[in-house]
């Protein structure tokens, strides 16, 4: 009969589970390394923190234009105005008044009477002599301007982005920066912003004649143009 000491030793019930299996090192024991994505994210975060507070911020993120100086909207004065537009506005924006300013006038003499077309005028002159209502960017001031769409930059925009069957809200909004001179106030003009809509009467409104205009892309409200925004879009 075998003695107790000669019997094979039984595995203890309290032996640790998985005995003999290599132990996985803990997170604290692993070597730490900065991955490529983490490094890029850290660099972007640093740029967002440091650059806007430095002098470089003015170069990377151009400041928004100053508010419209309506004090310069006086007869005989010159000014720069920025108008918020879509290409549909070339055909849609209309005013009615019997007044003329340096040969320019609204498309209508009254709400039901169009201005007669000059037989000597070209069939399509991009509304060079037609006064239309506009709103300024960013402060939404009302102004009447003639000749906006006759500028090459604006005429090309309409050519490259025809309205077709698109509604104005489906078109890309942009800004026209125009050098203008003021020809006088239009007394109680009536305005229409869309074909088929009713007319709205306004108080006396300055009339400006565009000497030149150029297209400026309108930055989005949540992310203006610039290097930092480009990084955020990555």
Rosetta constraint file for C-alpha pairs under 8 A:
AtomPair CA 2 CA 6 HARMONIC 6.35 0.50
AtomPair CA 2 CA 7 HARMONIC 7.20 0.50
AtomPair CA 3 CA 7 HARMONIC 6.96 0.50
AtomPair CA 11 CA 15 HARMONIC 7.21 0.50
AtomPair CA 15 CA 19 HARMONIC 7.58 0.50
AtomPair CA 25 CA 29 HARMONIC 5.91 0.50
AtomPair CA 25 CA 30 HARMONIC 6.68 0.50
AtomPair CA 26 CA 30 HARMONIC 6.61 0.50
AtomPair CA 34 CA 38 HARMONIC 6.33 0.50
AtomPair CA 34 CA 39 HARMONIC 6.47 0.50
AtomPair CA 35 CA 39 HARMONIC 6.21 0.50
AtomPair CA 36 CA 40 HARMONIC 6.29 0.50
AtomPair CA 37 CA 41 HARMONIC 6.15 0.50
AtomPair CA 38 CA 42 HARMONIC 6.11 0.50
AtomPair CA 39 CA 43 HARMONIC 6.20 0.50
AtomPair CA 40 CA 44 HARMONIC 6.24 0.50
AtomPair CA 41 CA 45 HARMONIC 6.14 0.50
AtomPair CA 42 CA 46 HARMONIC 6.12 0.50
AtomPair CA 43 CA 47 HARMONIC 6.18 0.50
AtomPair CA 44 CA 48 HARMONIC 6.15 0.50
AtomPair CA 44 CA 231 HARMONIC 7.02 0.50
AtomPair CA 44 CA 232 HARMONIC 7.86 0.50
AtomPair CA 45 CA 49 HARMONIC 6.23 0.50
AtomPair CA 46 CA 50 HARMONIC 5.95 0.50
AtomPair CA 47 CA 51 HARMONIC 5.33 0.50
AtomPair CA 47 CA 52 HARMONIC 7.88 0.50
AtomPair CA 47 CA 228 HARMONIC 7.59 0.50
AtomPair CA 48 CA 52 HARMONIC 6.53 0.50
AtomPair CA 48 CA 228 HARMONIC 6.93 0.50
AtomPair CA 49 CA 53 HARMONIC 7.22 0.50
AtomPair CA 50 CA 54 HARMONIC 6.41 0.50
AtomPair CA 51 CA 55 HARMONIC 7.51 0.50
AtomPair CA 51 CA 56 HARMONIC 5.90 0.50
AtomPair CA 51 CA 57 HARMONIC 5.01 0.50
AtomPair CA 52 CA 56 HARMONIC 7.19 0.50
AtomPair CA 52 CA 57 HARMONIC 4.30 0.50
AtomPair CA 52 CA 58 HARMONIC 7.50 0.50
AtomPair CA 52 CA 61 HARMONIC 7.79 0.50
AtomPair CA 53 CA 57 HARMONIC 6.48 0.50
AtomPair CA 54 CA 58 HARMONIC 7.97 0.50
AtomPair CA 55 CA 59 HARMONIC 7.59 0.50
AtomPair CA 56 CA 60 HARMONIC 6.26 0.50
AtomPair CA 57 CA 61 HARMONIC 5.64 0.50
AtomPair CA 57 CA 62 HARMONIC 7.71 0.50
AtomPair CA 58 CA 62 HARMONIC 5.36 0.50
AtomPair CA 58 CA 63 HARMONIC 6.59 0.50
AtomPair CA 60 CA 226 HARMONIC 5.46 0.50
AtomPair CA 60 CA 227 HARMONIC 5.40 0.50
AtomPair CA 60 CA 228 HARMONIC 6.82 0.50
AtomPair CA 61 CA 224 HARMONIC 7.60 0.50
AtomPair CA 61 CA 225 HARMONIC 6.74 0.50
AtomPair CA 61 CA 226 HARMONIC 4.82 0.50
AtomPair CA 61 CA 227 HARMONIC 6.77 0.50
AtomPair CA 61 CA 228 HARMONIC 7.07 0.50
AtomPair CA 62 CA 225 HARMONIC 7.68 0.50
AtomPair CA 62 CA 226 HARMONIC 7.00 0.50
AtomPair CA 67 CA 138 HARMONIC 7.27 0.50
AtomPair CA 67 CA 139 HARMONIC 6.70 0.50
AtomPair CA 68 CA 81 HARMONIC 7.05 0.50
AtomPair CA 68 CA 136 HARMONIC 7.52 0.50
AtomPair CA 68 CA 139 HARMONIC 7.05 0.50
AtomPair CA 68 CA 141 HARMONIC 7.93 0.50
AtomPair CA 69 CA 73 HARMONIC 7.73 0.50
AtomPair CA 72 CA 77 HARMONIC 6.34 0.50
AtomPair CA 72 CA 78 HARMONIC 7.09 0.50
AtomPair CA 72 CA 79 HARMONIC 6.38 0.50
AtomPair CA 73 CA 77 HARMONIC 6.66 0.50
AtomPair CA 73 CA 78 HARMONIC 7.71 0.50
AtomPair CA 73 CA 79 HARMONIC 7.33 0.50
AtomPair CA 73 CA 182 HARMONIC 6.48 0.50
AtomPair CA 73 CA 206 HARMONIC 6.70 0.50
AtomPair CA 74 CA 182 HARMONIC 6.17 0.50
AtomPair CA 74 CA 184 HARMONIC 7.11 0.50
AtomPair CA 74 CA 206 HARMONIC 7.58 0.50
AtomPair CA 75 CA 181 HARMONIC 7.83 0.50
AtomPair CA 75 CA 182 HARMONIC 4.88 0.50
AtomPair CA 75 CA 183 HARMONIC 5.24 0.50
AtomPair CA 75 CA 184 HARMONIC 4.80 0.50
AtomPair CA 75 CA 185 HARMONIC 7.68 0.50
AtomPair CA 76 CA 181 HARMONIC 6.43 0.50
AtomPair CA 76 CA 182 HARMONIC 5.40 0.50
AtomPair CA 76 CA 183 HARMONIC 6.19 0.50
AtomPair CA 76 CA 184 HARMONIC 7.74 0.50
AtomPair CA 77 CA 181 HARMONIC 5.66 0.50
AtomPair CA 77 CA 182 HARMONIC 5.67 0.50
AtomPair CA 78 CA 179 HARMONIC 7.36 0.50
AtomPair CA 78 CA 180 HARMONIC 5.69 0.50
AtomPair CA 78 CA 181 HARMONIC 4.26 0.50
AtomPair CA 78 CA 182 HARMONIC 6.42 0.50
AtomPair CA 79 CA 179 HARMONIC 6.02 0.50
AtomPair CA 79 CA 180 HARMONIC 5.61 0.50
AtomPair CA 79 CA 181 HARMONIC 6.40 0.50
AtomPair CA 80 CA 177 HARMONIC 6.87 0.50
AtomPair CA 80 CA 178 HARMONIC 5.60 0.50
AtomPair CA 80 CA 179 HARMONIC 4.67 0.50
AtomPair CA 80 CA 180 HARMONIC 6.20 0.50
AtomPair CA 81 CA 136 HARMONIC 6.96 0.50
AtomPair CA 81 CA 177 HARMONIC 5.81 0.50
AtomPair CA 81 CA 178 HARMONIC 5.37 0.50
AtomPair CA 81 CA 179 HARMONIC 6.65 0.50
AtomPair CA 81 CA 180 HARMONIC 7.31 0.50
AtomPair CA 82 CA 136 HARMONIC 5.50 0.50
AtomPair CA 82 CA 137 HARMONIC 5.50 0.50
AtomPair CA 82 CA 175 HARMONIC 6.33 0.50
AtomPair CA 82 CA 176 HARMONIC 5.51 0.50
AtomPair CA 82 CA 177 HARMONIC 4.37 0.50
AtomPair CA 82 CA 178 HARMONIC 6.23 0.50
AtomPair CA 83 CA 134 HARMONIC 6.53 0.50
AtomPair CA 83 CA 135 HARMONIC 5.81 0.50
AtomPair CA 83 CA 136 HARMONIC 4.41 0.50
AtomPair CA 83 CA 137 HARMONIC 5.32 0.50
AtomPair CA 83 CA 175 HARMONIC 5.46 0.50
AtomPair CA 83 CA 176 HARMONIC 5.15 0.50
AtomPair CA 83 CA 177 HARMONIC 6.48 0.50
AtomPair CA 83 CA 178 HARMONIC 7.85 0.50
AtomPair CA 84 CA 134 HARMONIC 7.56 0.50
AtomPair CA 84 CA 135 HARMONIC 6.25 0.50
AtomPair CA 84 CA 136 HARMONIC 5.91 0.50
AtomPair CA 84 CA 137 HARMONIC 5.27 0.50
AtomPair CA 84 CA 138 HARMONIC 7.81 0.50
AtomPair CA 84 CA 173 HARMONIC 7.08 0.50
AtomPair CA 84 CA 174 HARMONIC 6.02 0.50
AtomPair CA 84 CA 175 HARMONIC 4.68 0.50
AtomPair CA 84 CA 176 HARMONIC 6.61 0.50
AtomPair CA 85 CA 89 HARMONIC 6.51 0.50
AtomPair CA 85 CA 173 HARMONIC 5.71 0.50
AtomPair CA 85 CA 174 HARMONIC 5.50 0.50
AtomPair CA 85 CA 175 HARMONIC 5.90 0.50
AtomPair CA 85 CA 176 HARMONIC 7.20 0.50
AtomPair CA 86 CA 168 HARMONIC 6.72 0.50
AtomPair CA 86 CA 171 HARMONIC 6.25 0.50
AtomPair CA 86 CA 172 HARMONIC 6.32 0.50
AtomPair CA 86 CA 173 HARMONIC 4.92 0.50
AtomPair CA 86 CA 174 HARMONIC 6.31 0.50
AtomPair CA 87 CA 157 HARMONIC 7.20 0.50
AtomPair CA 87 CA 158 HARMONIC 5.52 0.50
AtomPair CA 87 CA 161 HARMONIC 7.01 0.50
AtomPair CA 87 CA 162 HARMONIC 7.22 0.50
AtomPair CA 87 CA 163 HARMONIC 6.68 0.50
AtomPair CA 87 CA 168 HARMONIC 7.98 0.50
AtomPair CA 87 CA 171 HARMONIC 7.37 0.50
AtomPair CA 88 CA 92 HARMONIC 6.13 0.50
AtomPair CA 88 CA 163 HARMONIC 5.86 0.50
AtomPair CA 88 CA 168 HARMONIC 6.07 0.50
AtomPair CA 88 CA 171 HARMONIC 7.98 0.50
AtomPair CA 89 CA 93 HARMONIC 5.36 0.50
AtomPair CA 90 CA 149 HARMONIC 6.71 0.50
AtomPair CA 92 CA 192 HARMONIC 7.87 0.50
AtomPair CA 92 CA 193 HARMONIC 6.07 0.50
AtomPair CA 92 CA 194 HARMONIC 5.07 0.50
AtomPair CA 92 CA 195 HARMONIC 5.90 0.50
AtomPair CA 93 CA 132 HARMONIC 5.75 0.50
AtomPair CA 93 CA 133 HARMONIC 6.11 0.50
AtomPair CA 93 CA 134 HARMONIC 7.68 0.50
AtomPair CA 93 CA 191 HARMONIC 7.84 0.50
AtomPair CA 93 CA 192 HARMONIC 6.17 0.50
AtomPair CA 93 CA 193 HARMONIC 4.82 0.50
AtomPair CA 93 CA 194 HARMONIC 6.36 0.50
AtomPair CA 94 CA 106 HARMONIC 7.02 0.50
AtomPair CA 94 CA 107 HARMONIC 6.37 0.50
AtomPair CA 94 CA 108 HARMONIC 7.78 0.50
AtomPair CA 94 CA 131 HARMONIC 7.76 0.50
AtomPair CA 94 CA 132 HARMONIC 5.35 0.50
AtomPair CA 94 CA 133 HARMONIC 6.54 0.50
AtomPair CA 94 CA 191 HARMONIC 5.90 0.50
AtomPair CA 94 CA 192 HARMONIC 5.18 0.50
AtomPair CA 94 CA 193 HARMONIC 6.39 0.50
AtomPair CA 94 CA 194 HARMONIC 7.91 0.50
AtomPair CA 95 CA 106 HARMONIC 5.29 0.50
AtomPair CA 95 CA 107 HARMONIC 6.32 0.50
AtomPair CA 95 CA 108 HARMONIC 6.45 0.50
AtomPair CA 95 CA 131 HARMONIC 7.16 0.50
AtomPair CA 95 CA 132 HARMONIC 5.87 0.50
AtomPair CA 95 CA 133 HARMONIC 6.59 0.50
AtomPair CA 95 CA 189 HARMONIC 6.69 0.50
AtomPair CA 95 CA 190 HARMONIC 5.63 0.50
AtomPair CA 95 CA 191 HARMONIC 4.40 0.50
AtomPair CA 95 CA 192 HARMONIC 6.13 0.50
AtomPair CA 96 CA 106 HARMONIC 5.48 0.50
AtomPair CA 96 CA 107 HARMONIC 6.48 0.50
AtomPair CA 96 CA 108 HARMONIC 4.45 0.50
AtomPair CA 96 CA 109 HARMONIC 5.23 0.50
AtomPair CA 96 CA 110 HARMONIC 5.04 0.50
AtomPair CA 96 CA 111 HARMONIC 5.89 0.50
AtomPair CA 96 CA 189 HARMONIC 6.06 0.50
AtomPair CA 96 CA 190 HARMONIC 5.27 0.50
AtomPair CA 96 CA 191 HARMONIC 6.45 0.50
AtomPair CA 97 CA 105 HARMONIC 7.48 0.50
AtomPair CA 97 CA 106 HARMONIC 6.10 0.50
AtomPair CA 97 CA 108 HARMONIC 6.37 0.50
AtomPair CA 97 CA 109 HARMONIC 4.76 0.50
AtomPair CA 97 CA 110 HARMONIC 5.74 0.50
AtomPair CA 97 CA 186 HARMONIC 7.85 0.50
AtomPair CA 97 CA 189 HARMONIC 5.66 0.50
AtomPair CA 97 CA 190 HARMONIC 7.01 0.50
AtomPair CA 98 CA 105 HARMONIC 7.60 0.50
AtomPair CA 98 CA 106 HARMONIC 7.83 0.50
AtomPair CA 98 CA 108 HARMONIC 7.77 0.50
AtomPair CA 98 CA 109 HARMONIC 4.66 0.50
AtomPair CA 98 CA 110 HARMONIC 6.92 0.50
AtomPair CA 99 CA 105 HARMONIC 6.52 0.50
AtomPair CA 99 CA 109 HARMONIC 7.97 0.50
AtomPair CA 99 CA 186 HARMONIC 6.99 0.50
AtomPair CA 100 CA 104 HARMONIC 5.42 0.50
AtomPair CA 100 CA 105 HARMONIC 4.78 0.50
AtomPair CA 100 CA 106 HARMONIC 7.91 0.50
AtomPair CA 101 CA 105 HARMONIC 6.42 0.50
AtomPair CA 101 CA 183 HARMONIC 6.09 0.50
AtomPair CA 101 CA 184 HARMONIC 7.37 0.50
AtomPair CA 101 CA 207 HARMONIC 7.87 0.50
AtomPair CA 102 CA 183 HARMONIC 7.27 0.50
AtomPair CA 103 CA 129 HARMONIC 7.08 0.50
AtomPair CA 104 CA 129 HARMONIC 4.68 0.50
AtomPair CA 104 CA 130 HARMONIC 5.80 0.50
AtomPair CA 104 CA 131 HARMONIC 6.45 0.50
AtomPair CA 104 CA 146 HARMONIC 6.93 0.50
AtomPair CA 105 CA 129 HARMONIC 6.63 0.50
AtomPair CA 105 CA 130 HARMONIC 5.41 0.50
AtomPair CA 105 CA 131 HARMONIC 5.38 0.50
AtomPair CA 106 CA 115 HARMONIC 7.46 0.50
AtomPair CA 106 CA 130 HARMONIC 5.40 0.50
AtomPair CA 106 CA 131 HARMONIC 4.70 0.50
AtomPair CA 106 CA 132 HARMONIC 6.54 0.50
AtomPair CA 107 CA 114 HARMONIC 5.98 0.50
AtomPair CA 107 CA 115 HARMONIC 5.73 0.50
AtomPair CA 107 CA 130 HARMONIC 6.09 0.50
AtomPair CA 107 CA 131 HARMONIC 7.10 0.50
AtomPair CA 107 CA 132 HARMONIC 7.96 0.50
AtomPair CA 108 CA 112 HARMONIC 7.43 0.50
AtomPair CA 108 CA 113 HARMONIC 5.68 0.50
AtomPair CA 108 CA 114 HARMONIC 3.95 0.50
AtomPair CA 108 CA 115 HARMONIC 4.96 0.50
AtomPair CA 109 CA 113 HARMONIC 5.50 0.50
AtomPair CA 109 CA 114 HARMONIC 5.60 0.50
AtomPair CA 109 CA 115 HARMONIC 5.41 0.50
AtomPair CA 110 CA 114 HARMONIC 6.97 0.50
AtomPair CA 111 CA 190 HARMONIC 7.58 0.50
AtomPair CA 111 CA 199 HARMONIC 7.32 0.50
AtomPair CA 117 CA 121 HARMONIC 7.47 0.50
AtomPair CA 121 CA 125 HARMONIC 7.83 0.50
AtomPair CA 125 CA 150 HARMONIC 6.86 0.50
AtomPair CA 126 CA 147 HARMONIC 7.73 0.50
AtomPair CA 126 CA 149 HARMONIC 5.54 0.50
AtomPair CA 126 CA 150 HARMONIC 4.87 0.50
AtomPair CA 126 CA 155 HARMONIC 7.02 0.50
AtomPair CA 127 CA 146 HARMONIC 7.69 0.50
AtomPair CA 127 CA 147 HARMONIC 6.19 0.50
AtomPair CA 127 CA 148 HARMONIC 7.95 0.50
AtomPair CA 127 CA 149 HARMONIC 6.49 0.50
AtomPair CA 127 CA 150 HARMONIC 6.38 0.50
AtomPair CA 128 CA 146 HARMONIC 6.58 0.50
AtomPair CA 128 CA 147 HARMONIC 4.20 0.50
AtomPair CA 128 CA 148 HARMONIC 7.28 0.50
AtomPair CA 128 CA 149 HARMONIC 6.96 0.50
AtomPair CA 128 CA 150 HARMONIC 5.16 0.50
AtomPair CA 129 CA 146 HARMONIC 5.85 0.50
AtomPair CA 129 CA 147 HARMONIC 5.81 0.50
AtomPair CA 130 CA 146 HARMONIC 5.25 0.50
AtomPair CA 130 CA 147 HARMONIC 6.58 0.50
AtomPair CA 131 CA 144 HARMONIC 6.23 0.50
AtomPair CA 131 CA 145 HARMONIC 5.26 0.50
AtomPair CA 131 CA 146 HARMONIC 4.10 0.50
AtomPair CA 131 CA 147 HARMONIC 7.28 0.50
AtomPair CA 131 CA 207 HARMONIC 7.89 0.50
AtomPair CA 132 CA 144 HARMONIC 5.48 0.50
AtomPair CA 132 CA 145 HARMONIC 5.56 0.50
AtomPair CA 132 CA 146 HARMONIC 6.15 0.50
AtomPair CA 133 CA 142 HARMONIC 7.03 0.50
AtomPair CA 133 CA 143 HARMONIC 5.89 0.50
AtomPair CA 133 CA 144 HARMONIC 4.50 0.50
AtomPair CA 133 CA 145 HARMONIC 6.49 0.50
AtomPair CA 133 CA 191 HARMONIC 7.01 0.50
AtomPair CA 133 CA 193 HARMONIC 7.93 0.50
AtomPair CA 134 CA 142 HARMONIC 5.91 0.50
AtomPair CA 134 CA 143 HARMONIC 5.47 0.50
AtomPair CA 134 CA 144 HARMONIC 6.09 0.50
AtomPair CA 134 CA 145 HARMONIC 7.21 0.50
AtomPair CA 135 CA 140 HARMONIC 4.87 0.50
AtomPair CA 135 CA 141 HARMONIC 5.23 0.50
AtomPair CA 135 CA 142 HARMONIC 4.86 0.50
AtomPair CA 135 CA 143 HARMONIC 6.30 0.50
AtomPair CA 136 CA 140 HARMONIC 4.69 0.50
AtomPair CA 136 CA 141 HARMONIC 5.09 0.50
AtomPair CA 136 CA 142 HARMONIC 6.72 0.50
AtomPair CA 136 CA 143 HARMONIC 7.50 0.50
AtomPair CA 137 CA 141 HARMONIC 7.91 0.50
AtomPair CA 137 CA 175 HARMONIC 7.22 0.50
AtomPair CA 142 CA 205 HARMONIC 7.45 0.50
AtomPair CA 143 CA 205 HARMONIC 6.38 0.50
AtomPair CA 143 CA 206 HARMONIC 5.95 0.50
AtomPair CA 143 CA 207 HARMONIC 6.61 0.50
AtomPair CA 143 CA 208 HARMONIC 7.57 0.50
AtomPair CA 144 CA 205 HARMONIC 6.89 0.50
AtomPair CA 144 CA 206 HARMONIC 6.20 0.50
AtomPair CA 144 CA 207 HARMONIC 4.74 0.50
AtomPair CA 144 CA 208 HARMONIC 6.12 0.50
AtomPair CA 145 CA 207 HARMONIC 5.72 0.50
AtomPair CA 145 CA 208 HARMONIC 4.70 0.50
AtomPair CA 145 CA 209 HARMONIC 5.53 0.50
AtomPair CA 145 CA 210 HARMONIC 6.63 0.50
AtomPair CA 146 CA 207 HARMONIC 7.91 0.50
AtomPair CA 146 CA 208 HARMONIC 6.60 0.50
AtomPair CA 146 CA 209 HARMONIC 5.05 0.50
AtomPair CA 146 CA 210 HARMONIC 6.04 0.50
AtomPair CA 147 CA 151 HARMONIC 7.08 0.50
AtomPair CA 147 CA 209 HARMONIC 6.50 0.50
AtomPair CA 147 CA 210 HARMONIC 5.42 0.50
AtomPair CA 147 CA 211 HARMONIC 7.82 0.50
AtomPair CA 148 CA 154 HARMONIC 7.12 0.50
AtomPair CA 148 CA 178 HARMONIC 7.66 0.50
AtomPair CA 148 CA 210 HARMONIC 5.94 0.50
AtomPair CA 148 CA 212 HARMONIC 7.72 0.50
AtomPair CA 148 CA 213 HARMONIC 6.51 0.50
AtomPair CA 149 CA 154 HARMONIC 5.16 0.50
AtomPair CA 149 CA 155 HARMONIC 5.47 0.50
AtomPair CA 150 CA 154 HARMONIC 6.86 0.50
AtomPair CA 150 CA 155 HARMONIC 5.98 0.50
AtomPair CA 151 CA 155 HARMONIC 6.08 0.50
AtomPair CA 151 CA 212 HARMONIC 6.12 0.50
AtomPair CA 151 CA 213 HARMONIC 5.72 0.50
AtomPair CA 151 CA 214 HARMONIC 7.39 0.50
AtomPair CA 152 CA 156 HARMONIC 5.96 0.50
AtomPair CA 152 CA 214 HARMONIC 7.99 0.50
AtomPair CA 153 CA 157 HARMONIC 6.34 0.50
AtomPair CA 153 CA 213 HARMONIC 6.92 0.50
AtomPair CA 153 CA 214 HARMONIC 5.30 0.50
AtomPair CA 153 CA 215 HARMONIC 6.05 0.50
AtomPair CA 154 CA 158 HARMONIC 6.43 0.50
AtomPair CA 154 CA 176 HARMONIC 7.72 0.50
AtomPair CA 154 CA 213 HARMONIC 7.24 0.50
AtomPair CA 154 CA 214 HARMONIC 6.69 0.50
AtomPair CA 154 CA 215 HARMONIC 6.50 0.50
AtomPair CA 155 CA 159 HARMONIC 6.28 0.50
AtomPair CA 156 CA 160 HARMONIC 6.02 0.50
AtomPair CA 157 CA 161 HARMONIC 5.96 0.50
AtomPair CA 158 CA 162 HARMONIC 5.59 0.50
AtomPair CA 158 CA 163 HARMONIC 7.90 0.50
AtomPair CA 163 CA 167 HARMONIC 7.67 0.50
AtomPair CA 163 CA 171 HARMONIC 7.72 0.50
AtomPair CA 166 CA 170 HARMONIC 6.04 0.50
AtomPair CA 166 CA 171 HARMONIC 7.01 0.50
AtomPair CA 167 CA 171 HARMONIC 7.03 0.50
AtomPair CA 173 CA 217 HARMONIC 7.82 0.50
AtomPair CA 173 CA 218 HARMONIC 6.81 0.50
AtomPair CA 174 CA 215 HARMONIC 7.10 0.50
AtomPair CA 174 CA 216 HARMONIC 6.28 0.50
AtomPair CA 174 CA 217 HARMONIC 4.94 0.50
AtomPair CA 174 CA 218 HARMONIC 4.92 0.50
AtomPair CA 175 CA 215 HARMONIC 5.86 0.50
AtomPair CA 175 CA 216 HARMONIC 4.95 0.50
AtomPair CA 175 CA 217 HARMONIC 5.86 0.50
AtomPair CA 175 CA 218 HARMONIC 5.69 0.50
AtomPair CA 176 CA 213 HARMONIC 6.18 0.50
AtomPair CA 176 CA 214 HARMONIC 5.51 0.50
AtomPair CA 176 CA 215 HARMONIC 4.64 0.50
AtomPair CA 176 CA 216 HARMONIC 5.82 0.50
AtomPair CA 177 CA 213 HARMONIC 5.48 0.50
AtomPair CA 177 CA 214 HARMONIC 5.44 0.50
AtomPair CA 177 CA 215 HARMONIC 6.42 0.50
AtomPair CA 177 CA 216 HARMONIC 6.81 0.50
AtomPair CA 178 CA 210 HARMONIC 6.22 0.50
AtomPair CA 178 CA 211 HARMONIC 7.27 0.50
AtomPair CA 178 CA 212 HARMONIC 5.59 0.50
AtomPair CA 178 CA 213 HARMONIC 4.08 0.50
AtomPair CA 178 CA 214 HARMONIC 6.52 0.50
AtomPair CA 179 CA 210 HARMONIC 5.95 0.50
AtomPair CA 179 CA 211 HARMONIC 5.54 0.50
AtomPair CA 179 CA 212 HARMONIC 5.35 0.50
AtomPair CA 179 CA 213 HARMONIC 6.34 0.50
AtomPair CA 180 CA 208 HARMONIC 5.89 0.50
AtomPair CA 180 CA 209 HARMONIC 5.34 0.50
AtomPair CA 180 CA 210 HARMONIC 4.38 0.50
AtomPair CA 180 CA 211 HARMONIC 5.27 0.50
AtomPair CA 180 CA 212 HARMONIC 7.15 0.50
AtomPair CA 181 CA 208 HARMONIC 5.48 0.50
AtomPair CA 181 CA 209 HARMONIC 5.51 0.50
AtomPair CA 181 CA 210 HARMONIC 6.80 0.50
AtomPair CA 181 CA 211 HARMONIC 7.25 0.50
AtomPair CA 182 CA 206 HARMONIC 7.09 0.50
AtomPair CA 182 CA 207 HARMONIC 5.85 0.50
AtomPair CA 182 CA 208 HARMONIC 4.26 0.50
AtomPair CA 182 CA 209 HARMONIC 6.26 0.50
AtomPair CA 183 CA 206 HARMONIC 7.76 0.50
AtomPair CA 183 CA 207 HARMONIC 5.77 0.50
AtomPair CA 183 CA 208 HARMONIC 5.80 0.50
AtomPair CA 183 CA 209 HARMONIC 6.93 0.50
AtomPair CA 184 CA 206 HARMONIC 5.88 0.50
AtomPair CA 184 CA 207 HARMONIC 5.59 0.50
AtomPair CA 184 CA 208 HARMONIC 7.59 0.50
AtomPair CA 185 CA 204 HARMONIC 5.92 0.50
AtomPair CA 185 CA 205 HARMONIC 5.23 0.50
AtomPair CA 185 CA 206 HARMONIC 4.25 0.50
AtomPair CA 185 CA 207 HARMONIC 5.56 0.50
AtomPair CA 186 CA 204 HARMONIC 5.35 0.50
AtomPair CA 186 CA 205 HARMONIC 5.27 0.50
AtomPair CA 186 CA 206 HARMONIC 6.18 0.50
AtomPair CA 186 CA 207 HARMONIC 6.39 0.50
AtomPair CA 187 CA 203 HARMONIC 6.68 0.50
AtomPair CA 187 CA 204 HARMONIC 4.32 0.50
AtomPair CA 187 CA 205 HARMONIC 6.73 0.50
AtomPair CA 188 CA 201 HARMONIC 6.39 0.50
AtomPair CA 188 CA 202 HARMONIC 5.30 0.50
AtomPair CA 188 CA 203 HARMONIC 4.82 0.50
AtomPair CA 188 CA 204 HARMONIC 5.02 0.50
AtomPair CA 188 CA 205 HARMONIC 7.44 0.50
AtomPair CA 189 CA 201 HARMONIC 5.97 0.50
AtomPair CA 189 CA 202 HARMONIC 5.62 0.50
AtomPair CA 189 CA 203 HARMONIC 7.02 0.50
AtomPair CA 189 CA 204 HARMONIC 6.98 0.50
AtomPair CA 189 CA 205 HARMONIC 7.48 0.50
AtomPair CA 190 CA 199 HARMONIC 5.96 0.50
AtomPair CA 190 CA 200 HARMONIC 5.26 0.50
AtomPair CA 190 CA 201 HARMONIC 4.28 0.50
AtomPair CA 190 CA 202 HARMONIC 6.05 0.50
AtomPair CA 191 CA 199 HARMONIC 5.43 0.50
AtomPair CA 191 CA 200 HARMONIC 5.17 0.50
AtomPair CA 191 CA 201 HARMONIC 6.36 0.50
AtomPair CA 191 CA 202 HARMONIC 7.42 0.50
AtomPair CA 192 CA 197 HARMONIC 6.56 0.50
AtomPair CA 192 CA 198 HARMONIC 6.56 0.50
AtomPair CA 192 CA 199 HARMONIC 5.05 0.50
AtomPair CA 192 CA 200 HARMONIC 6.47 0.50
AtomPair CA 193 CA 197 HARMONIC 7.28 0.50
AtomPair CA 219 CA 223 HARMONIC 6.87 0.50
AtomPair CA 219 CA 224 HARMONIC 4.66 0.50
AtomPair CA 219 CA 225 HARMONIC 5.76 0.50
AtomPair CA 220 CA 224 HARMONIC 5.57 0.50
AtomPair CA 220 CA 225 HARMONIC 7.91 0.50
AtomPair CA 223 CA 229 HARMONIC 6.07 0.50
AtomPair CA 224 CA 229 HARMONIC 6.72 0.50
AtomPair CA 225 CA 229 HARMONIC 6.25 0.50
AtomPair CA 225 CA 230 HARMONIC 7.67 0.50
AtomPair CA 226 CA 230 HARMONIC 6.44 0.50
AtomPair CA 227 CA 231 HARMONIC 6.38 0.50
AtomPair CA 228 CA 232 HARMONIC 6.37 0.50
AtomPair CA 229 CA 233 HARMONIC 6.35 0.50
AtomPair CA 230 CA 234 HARMONIC 6.85 0.50
